């Protein structure tokens, strides 16, 4: 049996469902990657309220049932959308019903069984952001944030944010597996954001990649007071890259995510697909 890569796509339905345009873009983005797609939708099970005052002024049990039914309906609707867009390499769909608050940890754990995760992105949706943060920082696998504007195209030009760190090295390795044969790499290094591991590290990496048979070029950047996440995306888009790879800096404690500067700014304003490895 030939080996195939499978991407994981988790879809939460509570307290709000993933936006349709973001979901369509994400499933479409999977097609040129040549991966099969496993989609898991998460419906909510809300614990019953036992307070004697719960039914006096509001029909709380009825509200709970309505929220659960709406969540299940959204799961079916999201699954139908994913099927309609399709994935030539294969698409499987599963639905899980979990107690309120359990979906994020469950998605992070499930993502560990796949090659990478594809995560729909919508800056207006906190639920979407929470799912992305949980998978990026909890799965141990590479994850690609996909904005609604993403185009379904082969990765023939990769930009990598390079500071010589362990997470940047891991992001590079994860992204190279997605680069089309003969594709180009632009190595982006920001010179005035923090101390770097050496001089001309963008050129050093580009040379190493060239020695391995890749087509690579360095690009050293000055922030000049601009946000680093904005600058990295601007430079990647200017170079014509279809994917930006970067290390994901941050950690979570009791669901309180503390993000590194570049990671936080990319999460705040995503303008092209970004692969994050943590």
C-alpha positions in Angstrom: 0.0 0.0 0.0 1.5 3.3 -1.0 2.2 5.9 1.7 0.1 9.0 1.6 0.0 12.1 3.7 -3.1 13.1 5.6 -4.0 16.5 6.9 -6.2 17.1 9.8 -9.0 19.7 9.8 -10.8 20.3 13.2 -14.1 22.3 13.1 -15.7 23.6 16.3 -19.4 24.4 16.3 -19.7 26.1 19.7 -20.0 28.9 20.7 -19.8 29.7 17.0 -19.2 27.7 13.9 -16.3 28.3 11.4 -17.1 30.8 8.7 -18.1 29.2 5.4 -15.6 31.2 3.3 -12.8 30.2 5.6 -13.8 26.5 5.5 -14.1 26.5 1.7 -10.7 28.2 1.3 -9.1 25.7 3.7 -10.4 22.6 2.0 -9.5 24.1 -1.4 -6.0 24.8 -0.1 -5.6 21.1 0.7 -6.1 20.0 -2.9 -2.8 21.2 -4.5 -0.9 19.9 -1.5 -1.7 16.4 -2.6 -2.9 15.3 0.9 -5.9 13.4 1.9 -8.1 15.2 4.4 -9.6 14.1 7.7 -12.3 16.4 9.0 -13.5 16.2 12.6 -16.5 18.3 13.6 -17.1 18.9 17.3 -20.6 19.2 18.7 -21.2 20.4 22.3 -22.7 18.6 25.3 -23.7 21.3 27.8 -23.9 20.0 31.4 -27.4 20.3 32.8 -28.0 23.1 35.4 -29.6 21.8 38.6 -30.2 25.1 40.4 -33.8 25.4 41.7 -34.0 28.9 40.3 -33.0 27.8 36.8 -36.5 27.4 35.4 -38.3 30.2 37.3 -37.8 33.1 34.8 -35.9 31.4 31.9 -36.4 28.0 30.3 -32.7 27.1 30.8 -33.1 23.4 30.0 -34.8 24.4 26.7 -32.1 26.9 26.0 -29.5 24.2 26.6 -31.2 21.8 24.3 -31.5 24.4 21.6 -27.8 25.3 21.8 -26.9 21.6 21.5 -29.2 21.0 18.5 -27.8 24.1 16.8 -24.3 22.8 17.4 -25.2 19.4 15.9 -26.9 21.1 12.9 -23.7 23.2 12.3 -21.6 20.1 12.4 -23.7 18.5 9.7 -23.7 21.8 7.7 -19.9 22.1 7.9 -19.4 18.5 7.0 -21.6 19.0 3.9 -19.5 22.0 2.8 -16.3 20.1 3.2 -17.6 17.2 1.1 -18.9 19.6 -1.6 -15.5 21.2 -2.0 -13.8 17.7 -1.8 -10.2 16.5 -1.8 -9.0 14.4 -4.7 -6.7 12.3 -2.5 -9.7 11.4 -0.2 -11.8 13.0 2.5 -13.0 11.3 5.6 -15.4 12.9 8.1 -16.1 12.2 11.7 -18.3 13.9 14.3 -17.5 14.0 18.1 -19.8 15.2 20.8 -17.9 16.5 23.8 -18.7 18.2 27.1 -18.5 22.0 27.0 -14.8 23.2 26.9 -13.3 19.8 25.9 -13.1 20.3 22.1 -9.8 22.3 22.0 -7.7 19.8 24.0 -9.4 16.9 22.0 -8.4 18.5 18.7 -4.8 19.1 19.8 -4.5 15.4 20.8 -6.2 14.1 17.6 -3.9 16.3 15.5 -0.9 14.3 16.7 -2.0 11.3 14.5 -1.7 13.2 11.2 1.0 14.8 9.1 -0.1 18.4 9.6 -3.2 20.4 10.4 -5.1 22.9 8.3 -6.8 25.5 10.3 -9.5 27.9 8.9 -8.9 31.5 10.0 -11.3 34.3 10.6 -10.1 37.4 12.5 -13.6 38.1 13.7 -14.1 34.7 15.3 -12.6 34.1 18.8 -13.7 30.5 18.6 -11.6 30.0 15.4 -8.6 31.6 17.1 -8.9 29.4 20.2 -9.0 26.3 18.1 -5.9 27.4 16.1 -3.9 28.3 19.2 -4.8 25.0 20.8 -3.7 22.9 17.8 -0.6 25.0 17.1 0.8 24.8 20.6 -0.7 21.5 21.8 -0.3 19.1 18.9 3.4 18.9 18.3 2.7 18.8 14.6 3.0 21.6 11.9 -0.2 23.6 11.3 -1.1 25.9 8.5 -3.4 28.9 9.2 -5.5 29.5 6.1 -7.3 32.8 5.6 -10.5 33.1 3.5 -8.4 34.9 0.8 -6.1 31.9 0.2 -5.9 30.5 -3.3 -5.8 26.8 -4.2 -2.3 26.6 -5.7 0.8 24.5 -5.5 3.5 25.7 -3.1 6.0 26.7 -5.7 7.5 29.6 -3.7 8.1 29.3 0.0 9.1 32.1 2.3 10.7 31.2 5.7 11.1 33.5 8.6 14.7 32.7 9.7 16.4 33.7 13.0 18.5 30.6 13.4 16.3 29.3 16.3 15.2 25.7 16.9 11.5 26.4 16.1 12.5 28.2 12.9 14.6 25.2 11.8 11.7 22.9 12.5 9.3 25.1 10.5 11.7 25.1 7.6 11.9 21.3 7.6 8.1 20.9 7.9 7.6 23.4 5.0 10.1 21.9 2.6 8.1 18.7 2.5 5.3 20.8 0.9 7.4 22.6 -1.7 6.9 21.6 -5.3 9.9 20.1 -7.0 11.9 23.0 -8.5 10.1 25.5 -6.3 11.9 28.6 -4.9 12.6 29.6 -1.3 13.1 33.1 0.1 14.8 33.3 3.4 13.6 36.3 5.4 15.7 37.6 8.3 14.7 40.6 10.4 17.9 42.4 11.4 16.7 44.9 14.0 14.1 43.0 16.0 16.3 40.9 18.4 19.9 39.6 18.7 20.6 36.9 16.1 22.7 33.8 16.2 25.3 35.2 13.7 25.9 37.5 10.9 24.3 37.1 7.4 22.4 34.1 8.6 19.8 34.5 5.8 22.6 34.1 3.2 24.1 31.2 5.1 20.8 29.3 5.0 20.2 30.2 1.4 23.7 28.8 0.5 23.0 25.6 2.4 19.7 25.2 0.7 21.3 25.8 -2.7 24.0 23.1 -1.9 21.1 20.7 -1.3 19.6 21.4 -4.7 17.0 24.0 -3.8 16.6 27.4 -5.5 17.0 29.9 -2.6 17.7 33.6 -2.0 18.2 35.6 1.1 16.3 38.8 2.1 17.5 40.8 5.1 14.9 43.2 6.4 14.8 46.2 8.8 11.6 46.7 10.8 12.0 50.5 11.2 9.3 50.6 13.8 6.8 48.4 11.9 5.2 45.3 13.5 7.3 42.2 12.7 4.3 40.0 11.8 3.2 42.7 9.3 6.6 43.0 7.8 7.2 39.2 7.4 3.8 38.9 5.6 4.5 42.0 3.5 7.9 40.7 2.4 6.5 37.2 1.7 3.7 38.5 -0.5 6.1 40.9 -2.2 8.4 38.0 -3.1 5.4 36.1 -4.5 5.4 33.4 -1.9 2.3 31.2 -1.6 3.2 30.1 2.0 5.1 31.7 4.9 6.8 29.3 7.3 7.8 30.4 10.8 8.4 29.1 14.3 5.5 29.5 16.6 6.6 31.2 19.8 4.3 30.9 22.8 2.8 28.6 25.4 -0.4 28.1 27.3 -1.3 27.8 30.9 -4.9 27.2 31.9 -5.9 28.3 28.3 -4.3 31.7 28.8 -2.1 31.9 25.7 1.1 33.9 25.8 2.3 34.5 22.3 5.6 35.8 21.0 5.6 39.1 19.1 5.7 37.8 15.5 3.2 35.0 16.3 0.8 37.3 18.0 0.8 39.8 15.1 0.3 37.0 12.5 -2.7 35.7 14.5 -4.1 39.3 14.7 -3.9 39.9 10.9 -3.4 36.9 8.7 -3.0 37.7 5.0 -1.6 34.6 3.4 -1.3 30.9 4.5 1.2 30.6 7.3 2.8 27.4 8.5 3.6 27.4 12.2 5.7 24.8 14.0 6.1 24.8 17.7 
